[in-house]
Amino acid sequence: MRRKVIAGNWKMNMLPNEAIAFIEALAPLVKDTQNEVILCVPYTDLFYSLLTAQGTNIKIGAQNMHFEESGAYTGEVSGKMLKSIGVEYVIIGHSERRQYFAETDETVNKKIKAALRNELKPIVCVGETLEQRESGKTEEIITTQTRLALEGLTQEQLNSVIIAYEPIWAIGTGKTATSEDANNSIKAIRNEIAKLYGNDVADEIIIQYGGSVKSSNAKELFTTSDIDGGLVGGSSLKADEFSKIVNYMN
Ligand code: PGA
């Protein structure tokens, strides 16, 4: 049985004092869960979040990183830097980075390799636009993004990779894919991984759904055959609401 992984993506929200208060409020609400709980926070919150989360079951991730270890890349943060302060996860290839910051399938692939080199676990985002969906290209787009993202990775490295299927039209819009549609897209991604790495790897890999996940739809989404939890944006900004998503079976 695959575990469920619920990750918050705070995006460009939350000051350090808010991050500390959030984690202090969340910790007792999720302490009994069997699910994995991750918060992907802005760089400026990482250190405070790591300290506050110590001794809890909340894990901390970043939202992006550069693929080089160091050098003349003004404004960038490397995987080595994230690892050095104890970060465990990093989101790679979020659609907002692909859309606004020129992230490509090639840089996504390089960043995943750099994350793994630094023993960080990448949460790799794939997903189609509304136009692609309406022209019947969803499966082709998401399987191609998956293949290009994972190019050159070994079977063993796949154990440390999480994939997040996030249809772009569902992000921040309040529109959620139906659980059936989301499950089918995730099955398509799993089949692609089976083709590339075999059934055992495909059966094990965690594939989340993201796009307007909230406490009112989490159970329906996460109890399908193939959705292994969620990457949660807007609903991860309130500890009470996020805890209900983590505890979706209660
Ligand atoms: P949302 O964002 O839950 O606000 O739709 C999800 C994401 O972008 O990861």
Boltz pocket constraint, residues with backbone or C-beta under 6 A from the ligand:
constraints:
  - pocket:
      binder: B
      contacts: [[A, 9], [A, 166], [A, 170], [A, 171], [A, 172], [A, 173], [A, 174], [A, 210], [A, 211], [A, 212], [A, 213], [A, 231], [A, 232], [A, 233], [A, 234], [A, 235]]
      max_distance: 6.0
